[in-house]
Amino acid sequence: MEIIGKKFYQRFPDKVARDLLGKLLVRKLDKNLLVGKIVETEAYFDRHDPASRAAVSEKWHKKMLRDVGKTFIYMVHNNWLLNIIAHKKQDAGAVLIRAVEPLKGTELMKKFRNADKLEFLTNGPGKLTQAFKIDKTFDNIPVYVEKSPLIIARTKEEENFEIIEAFRIGVKKDLSEPMRFYISGNKFVSKK
């Protein structure tokens, strides 16, 4: 498992969102590892993006201008959402991790989610943060530093899969291009 470096996130959010598919989200919890393959993401841009937090207020805009490769955690409908800051210099942007395929630590994930069915553990952004025990204390931490409690890594062998593009879920206004990306046929995607 190779941790993805900071430079990976210094690109447009849609490029990062696509390229995060198939990568590993790793949560270090005491002596346990919770690991999931990222299977669904959404890209959010600067103020010109009507669905972006950056368009909502100056406070959110500043958070999305933060250093790339750090987490951006906020609450929607009583669920914490995990985003990774990703943008070109002087732009704001982030990638929402919508769903992962659980790979390791599934018994702990089931306990944290109070759920038994594997396919429903992490198939949505709120379910994912519950299963991985991620809350607001995880805001603004780097996912590219080995000591971090949350990292994103490459798998040993890159997997080939088809990427489906769709419009983002639960937004009132969206861009004209699809900014949601997911692995075709993966049963852990939140919505097809």
Secondary structure, 3 states (H helix, E strand, C coil): CEECCHHHHCCCHHHHHHHHCCCEEEEEECCEEEEEEEEEEEEECCCCCCCCHHHCCHHHHHHHCCCCCEEEEEEECCEEEEEEECCCCCCCCEEEEEEEEEEECHHHHHHHHCCCCHHHCCCCHHHHHHHCCCCHHHCCCECCCCCCCEEEEECCCCCCCCEEEECCCCCCCCCCCCCEEEECCCCCCCCC
